């Protein structure tokens, strides 16, 4: 069987696929018709976030049986079209959790202590100690929208800072027993209480623009919004307006409704710390995601071969 590895996949994952007897083709930067052409004769496809597996691509790939996203979420894959064609879709949601959680904390601390601006000032030869008075996170309230794997890693680290922890996740039927210190909350009171609001939900019809003008108006004056989940969860126009009006203390953004963003007004805002979708960009996360994707692909294709 042939497998196409689109985007960049860890070398150890490619080696594992080949050792399992699969023929592995490597390509990156393919979209639409070019991707469909590359998939001819392929039973499996592994992607990261850049490759879009559309309904047209799936329809043009009759031999495709399995698509795996090496990472969190499957919003770049038309899962409904895949199901209609009998194509199995999977991802590796645990692989990136620690890396994304560490980025969340890096961004929170950098923003609250103005580390980027202070470092730039030093690089330019200035000593502006009085200019960079920051704020502590100790004793403040952290609100988590979504309480899956990544949010739980964020919460574990928040304990070390002595923060008050709130979380909103209507999809969780049973609250995880290992988090008795995290108060379950409805969304509106969480928005009103959080000093730092961190988003951890997939992009769906229900979560698109979840943080809109009304939600932003409920947030505390001076609060910090952190989005390392999916760009479309935040109404970027409303966020820019809230920042311009001084109602928010700032925002830390790693994801955007359009990537890369064509309108730089938000990412260049003086109270925004912006990064280019780095959440999973660590050596460890990429190795885990690739190896987990390879293991899933091998198991899935073996099951299909037996049927």
Buried (B, 14 or more C-beta within 10 A) or exposed (E): BBBBBBBEBBEEBBBBBEEBEBEBBBBEEBBEEEBBEBBEEBBBBBBBBBBBBBEBBBBBBEEBBBBBBBBBBBBBBBBEBBEEBEBBBBBBBBBBBBBBBBBBBBBBBBBBBBBEBBEEBEEEEEEEEEEEEEBEBEEBBBBBBBBBBBBBBBBBBBEEBEBBBBBBBEEEEEBBEEBEEBBBBEBEBBBEBBBBBBBBBBBEEEBBBBBBEEBBEBBBEEBBBBBBBBBBBBBBBBBBBBBEEEBBBBBBBBBBBEEEBEEEEBBEBEBBBBBEBBBBBBEEBBBBBBBBBBBBBBEBBEEBEEE
